[in-house]
Amino acid sequence: MAYPKLLGALCATTLLVAPTFAQDWPQRQITMVVPFAAGGPTDTVARMVAERMSADLGQQIIVENIGGAGGTLGAGNVAKADPDGYTVLLHHIGMATSATLYRNLAYDTLNAFDYVGLVTEVPMVVVARKDFEPNDFTAFISYVKDNADNLTLANAGIGSASHLCGMMLMSALEAPLVTVPYKGTGPAMTDLLGGQTDIMCDQTTNTTQQIKGGTIKAYAVTTPERLELFPDLPTAMESGLDGFDVSIWHGIYTPKGTPAEVNERLSKSLQSALADEGVVKAMADLGTAPSPAEDATPAALQAKLEAEIARWQPVIEAAGVYAD
């Protein structure tokens, strides 16, 4: 019979094709999807690494912003893309929280993607309009608890970093503020700057320049340790909010089925980009740092995503606020 010989030939061809594909990749432009608007903090991180990864890979990585539905629209597009290594996703912590926030998500978060690596963990800062009455975070806590019904908390939309941090802030303070969602970080910050809203909790990549310029008032950071960038700002935990530890981590993903060799090559390129002095300095200027090489790997990102889904699920379910 010819069938065994034909099957053997097909298997041999398959074994030859996969390594050749990985060795030849990339041969054309790569698209990095950012599921949020251009100019926002996640977009800033993406453009930093895309430029350096492009140089390392010898092919341009273009950033495509596909905003909407708290980041799930762009992520969903990548989940459906060809798993050929030419479409990647850079997403933040919303990749984990969307698994609970959206009860009818169009994709299975843990099974629709392959992993490249972690990029950075960005600290958050609790800020307010520049003329907000309290002068320190201890006074801020008391004031917010006493005036919760009359204070507004801005965010960049359900599923955004500012929404997640704000939700944890309200939980920690046991103060249900009046939340004001916007279509993006830019409009939310604009209204905070203009005094139309009172409070916001957002990434240092989006708040640093305003804090330094005195156009908003900073009260606390959400990391376990104080930030070198703002050494005078207390941590929320040292001010009495036990367990208030929020950082917005970013990772790079590919569609499920992307060759492992391609994901590894992307991971090596990411590690090279994160070690670049220009990237290190640019991130430091925004109050963050690149992920170490051991975290910029497929295994580390997968473990992080699984742990964060488990961490945020009870927080979101306790709040009872869903995006659908």
C-alpha positions as CSV (number, residue, x, y, z in Angstrom):
1,M,0.0,0.0,0.0
2,A,1.2,3.5,-0.8
3,Y,-0.5,5.1,2.2
4,P,2.2,4.5,4.8
5,K,4.8,5.9,2.5
6,L,2.6,8.9,1.7
7,L,2.0,9.5,5.4
8,G,5.7,9.2,6.2
9,A,6.5,11.7,3.5
10,L,3.9,14.2,4.8
11,C,5.3,13.9,8.3
12,A,8.8,14.4,7.1
13,T,7.7,17.5,5.2
14,T,5.9,18.9,8.3
15,L,9.0,18.4,10.4
16,L,11.1,20.3,7.8
17,V,8.6,23.1,7.3
18,A,8.2,24.2,10.9
19,P,11.9,24.9,11.7
20,T,12.3,26.6,8.3
21,F,9.3,28.8,8.9
22,A,10.8,29.9,12.3
23,Q,14.2,30.5,10.8
24,D,12.9,32.6,8.0
25,W,10.6,34.6,10.3
26,P,10.0,37.6,10.1
27,Q,10.0,38.4,6.4
28,R,7.6,41.3,6.6
29,Q,6.1,44.0,8.8
30,I,4.6,42.9,12.2
31,T,1.5,44.5,13.7
32,M,1.4,45.1,17.4
33,V,-2.3,45.7,18.5
34,V,-2.8,48.0,21.5
35,P,-6.5,47.6,22.6
36,F,-6.7,51.2,23.8
37,A,-6.5,54.7,22.3
38,A,-3.3,56.3,20.9
39,G,-1.5,58.5,23.4
40,G,-2.6,56.6,26.5
41,P,-0.3,54.9,29.0
42,T,-0.4,51.4,27.4
43,D,0.2,52.9,23.9
44,T,3.2,54.8,25.4
45,V,4.7,51.5,26.6
46,A,4.0,49.7,23.3
47,R,5.7,52.3,21.2
48,M,8.8,52.2,23.4
49,V,9.3,48.5,23.0
50,A,8.1,48.3,19.4
51,E,10.8,50.6,18.1
52,R,13.6,48.7,19.8
53,M,12.1,45.3,18.8
54,S,11.9,46.4,15.2
55,A,15.6,47.1,15.1
56,D,16.4,43.7,16.7
57,L,14.1,41.7,14.4
58,G,15.1,43.6,11.2
59,Q,11.4,44.2,10.4
60,Q,9.2,47.1,11.4
61,I,6.6,46.6,14.1
62,I,3.8,49.0,13.6
63,V,1.4,49.8,16.5
64,E,-2.3,49.6,15.7
65,N,-4.7,51.0,18.2
66,I,-8.0,49.1,18.3
67,G,-9.9,50.6,21.3
68,G,-13.3,49.8,22.7
69,A,-15.0,47.5,25.1
70,G,-12.4,47.8,27.8
71,G,-9.7,46.4,25.6
72,T,-11.6,43.3,24.7
73,L,-12.3,44.4,21.1
74,G,-8.6,44.6,20.2
75,A,-7.8,41.4,22.1
76,G,-10.6,39.6,20.3
77,N,-9.2,40.7,16.9
78,V,-5.8,39.2,17.8
79,A,-7.4,36.0,19.1
80,K,-9.0,35.5,15.6
81,A,-5.8,36.5,13.6
82,D,-3.6,34.0,11.8
83,P,-1.1,32.5,14.2
84,D,1.8,33.3,11.9
85,G,3.7,35.6,14.2
86,Y,2.8,38.8,12.3
87,T,0.1,39.9,14.7
88,V,0.8,40.4,18.4
89,L,-1.1,42.0,21.3
90,L,0.3,44.2,24.0
91,H,-2.3,44.4,26.8
92,H,-2.2,45.4,30.4
93,I,-3.8,43.9,33.6
94,G,-7.2,44.2,31.8
95,M,-6.3,40.9,30.1
96,A,-6.8,39.2,33.5
97,T,-9.7,41.3,34.8
98,S,-11.8,41.1,31.6
99,A,-12.2,37.3,32.2
100,T,-14.5,38.2,35.1
101,L,-15.7,41.7,34.1
102,Y,-17.2,40.4,30.9
103,R,-19.5,37.5,31.5
104,N,-20.0,36.9,27.7
105,L,-16.5,37.4,26.5
106,A,-16.0,36.4,22.8
107,Y,-12.8,34.5,23.6
108,D,-11.4,32.2,26.3
109,T,-8.7,34.3,27.9
110,L,-6.5,31.5,29.0
111,N,-6.9,29.4,25.8
112,A,-7.1,31.9,22.9
113,F,-3.5,33.2,23.1
114,D,0.1,32.1,23.3
115,Y,2.6,34.0,25.4
116,V,5.7,36.1,24.7
117,G,6.6,37.8,28.0
118,L,6.0,40.6,30.6
119,V,7.0,44.1,29.6
120,T,6.7,46.2,32.7
121,E,4.7,46.8,35.9
122,V,3.6,50.4,36.2
123,P,2.8,51.9,39.6
124,M,-0.4,53.7,40.3
125,V,-0.9,57.1,42.0
126,V,-3.9,58.4,43.8
127,V,-4.4,61.9,42.6
128,A,-7.0,64.7,42.8
129,R,-7.8,68.1,41.3
130,K,-5.1,70.6,42.3
131,D,-7.4,72.4,44.8
132,F,-8.7,69.3,46.6
133,E,-9.1,70.1,50.3
134,P,-7.0,67.5,52.1
135,N,-3.2,68.1,52.4
136,D,-2.0,64.6,53.0
137,F,-3.2,61.0,52.5
138,T,-4.3,60.5,56.1
139,A,-6.6,63.5,55.8
140,F,-7.6,62.4,52.3
141,I,-8.9,59.1,53.7
142,S,-11.0,60.8,56.4
143,Y,-12.3,63.4,54.0
144,V,-13.3,60.9,51.3
145,K,-15.1,58.7,53.8
146,D,-17.1,61.7,55.2
147,N,-18.0,63.1,51.8
148,A,-18.3,60.0,49.6
149,D,-21.8,60.9,48.3
150,N,-20.5,64.3,47.0
151,L,-17.2,63.3,45.4
152,T,-16.6,62.0,41.9
153,L,-14.0,59.4,40.9
154,A,-12.9,59.6,37.2
155,N,-11.8,56.6,35.2
156,A,-11.0,55.9,31.6
157,G,-13.8,53.4,31.1
158,I,-14.8,50.0,32.5
159,G,-11.8,47.7,32.4
160,S,-9.2,50.5,32.2
161,A,-6.3,50.7,34.7
162,S,-7.9,53.7,36.4
163,H,-11.2,51.9,36.7
164,L,-9.6,48.9,38.4
165,C,-7.5,51.0,40.7
166,G,-10.5,53.2,41.6
167,M,-12.6,50.1,42.3
168,M,-9.9,48.8,44.8
169,L,-9.6,52.3,46.3
170,M,-13.4,52.4,47.0
171,S,-13.3,48.9,48.4
172,A,-10.3,49.7,50.7
173,L,-12.0,53.0,51.9
174,E,-15.4,51.4,52.1
175,A,-16.6,54.5,50.4
176,P,-18.8,54.1,47.2
177,L,-17.9,57.3,45.3
178,V,-19.8,58.6,42.3
179,T,-17.8,57.2,39.4
180,V,-17.5,59.0,36.1
181,P,-16.3,56.8,33.2
182,Y,-14.7,58.4,30.1
183,K,-13.8,57.1,26.7
184,G,-10.1,57.0,27.4
185,T,-7.5,58.3,29.7
186,G,-7.1,61.6,27.9
187,P,-10.6,62.9,28.5
188,A,-10.6,61.7,32.1
189,M,-7.4,63.5,32.8
190,T,-8.6,66.7,31.0
191,D,-11.6,66.9,33.3
192,L,-9.5,66.3,36.4
193,L,-7.2,69.0,35.3
194,G,-10.1,71.3,34.8
195,G,-11.7,70.5,38.2
196,Q,-14.8,68.9,36.7
197,T,-14.0,65.7,38.7
198,D,-12.4,65.3,42.1
199,I,-10.3,62.1,42.2
200,M,-8.5,59.7,40.0
201,C,-6.2,56.7,40.4
202,D,-4.0,56.1,37.4
203,Q,-0.6,55.0,36.2
204,T,2.6,57.0,36.7
205,T,3.0,56.8,32.9
206,N,0.0,59.1,32.6
207,T,0.3,61.2,35.8
208,T,4.0,62.0,36.3
209,Q,4.1,65.1,34.2
210,Q,1.0,66.6,35.7
211,I,2.2,65.8,39.3
212,K,5.6,67.4,38.6
213,G,3.9,70.4,37.0
214,G,1.5,70.9,40.0
215,T,-1.6,70.7,37.8
216,I,-3.0,67.8,39.9
217,K,-2.5,66.9,43.6
218,A,-0.8,63.5,44.4
219,Y,-1.6,61.7,47.6
220,A,-0.2,58.1,47.6
221,V,1.3,55.4,45.5
222,T,-0.2,51.9,45.3
223,T,3.1,49.9,45.5
224,P,4.5,48.2,48.6
225,E,7.5,50.5,48.6
226,R,7.8,54.3,47.9
227,L,8.8,55.3,44.5
228,E,12.2,56.8,43.8
229,L,10.5,59.2,41.4
230,F,8.2,60.5,44.2
231,P,10.0,59.7,47.5
232,D,7.8,62.0,49.6
233,L,4.6,60.2,48.6
234,P,3.6,57.6,51.1
235,T,2.4,54.2,50.0
236,A,-1.3,53.5,50.6
237,M,-0.4,50.5,52.8
238,E,1.8,52.6,55.2
239,S,-1.1,55.0,55.5
240,G,-3.4,52.2,56.8
241,L,-4.9,50.7,53.7
242,D,-3.7,47.1,54.2
243,G,-3.3,45.1,51.1
244,F,-3.7,48.0,48.7
245,D,-1.1,46.9,46.2
246,V,-2.0,47.6,42.6
247,S,0.4,47.8,39.7
248,I,-0.5,47.7,36.0
249,W,1.5,45.0,34.4
250,H,1.8,44.7,30.6
251,G,2.5,41.6,28.5
252,I,2.8,40.6,24.9
253,Y,0.7,37.8,23.4
254,T,0.2,36.0,20.1
255,P,-2.8,34.1,18.7
256,K,-3.1,30.5,19.9
257,G,-1.1,28.2,17.6
258,T,1.7,30.6,16.8
259,P,4.9,28.4,16.4
260,A,6.8,28.1,19.7
261,E,10.0,29.1,17.9
262,V,8.4,32.4,16.9
263,N,7.2,33.2,20.4
264,E,10.7,32.4,21.7
265,R,12.2,34.7,19.1
266,L,9.8,37.5,20.0
267,S,10.6,36.9,23.7
268,K,14.4,37.3,23.0
269,S,13.7,40.4,21.0
270,L,11.6,41.8,23.9
271,Q,14.4,41.1,26.4
272,S,16.8,42.9,24.1
273,A,14.5,45.9,23.9
274,L,14.0,46.0,27.7
275,A,17.7,46.0,28.2
276,D,18.2,49.0,25.9
277,E,19.5,52.1,27.8
278,G,17.0,54.4,26.0
279,V,14.1,52.2,27.1
280,V,15.3,52.0,30.7
281,K,15.7,55.7,30.9
282,A,12.4,56.5,29.2
283,M,10.6,54.1,31.6
284,A,12.4,55.6,34.6
285,D,11.2,59.1,33.6
286,L,7.7,57.7,33.8
287,G,8.1,56.1,37.2
288,T,8.5,52.5,36.1
289,A,11.1,50.0,35.0
290,P,11.4,47.2,32.4
291,S,10.6,43.6,33.4
292,P,13.8,41.6,34.1
293,A,14.8,39.1,31.4
294,E,13.5,36.1,33.5
295,D,10.0,37.7,33.4
296,A,10.1,38.6,29.7
297,T,9.4,35.0,28.9
298,P,6.3,33.0,27.8
299,A,6.3,30.9,31.0
300,A,6.4,34.0,33.3
301,L,3.6,35.8,31.5
302,Q,1.4,32.7,31.5
303,A,1.9,32.3,35.2
304,K,1.2,36.0,35.9
305,L,-2.0,35.9,33.9
306,E,-3.3,32.8,35.6
307,A,-2.5,34.3,39.1
308,E,-4.0,37.7,38.3
309,I,-7.3,36.2,37.0
310,A,-7.6,34.3,40.3
311,R,-6.7,37.4,42.3
312,W,-9.2,39.8,40.7
313,Q,-12.1,37.5,40.3
314,P,-13.3,37.8,43.9
315,V,-12.7,41.6,44.0
316,I,-14.9,42.1,40.9
317,E,-17.6,39.7,42.0
318,A,-17.8,41.4,45.4
319,A,-18.2,44.8,43.7
320,G,-21.0,43.3,41.5
321,V,-20.1,45.7,38.7
322,Y,-19.8,44.0,35.3
323,A,-19.2,45.4,31.8
324,D,-22.0,43.4,30.1
